[in-house]
Amino acid sequence: MQVQQTSFPDDWQQDKHYLQLMGAYAEKLLTQRSTEMRETPGADSKTNTRDEK
């Protein structure tokens, strides 16, 4: 099995770009989720009620 050296850098750049996109998307989701939880305290109350009582 031979590896085509010519296509490797291009594929790697594509993967790197894809990873950067996914990272940015995940970061956006995380920040959105955390702001939602801060705005709506009741959303997380199901897990916290046992500890509070």
HELIX and SHEET records of a PDB file:
HELIX    1   1 PHE A    8  GLU A   39  1                                  32    
HELIX    2   2 PRO A   41  ASP A   44  5                                   4    
HELIX    3   3 SER A   45  GLU A   52  1                                   8    
END                                                                             
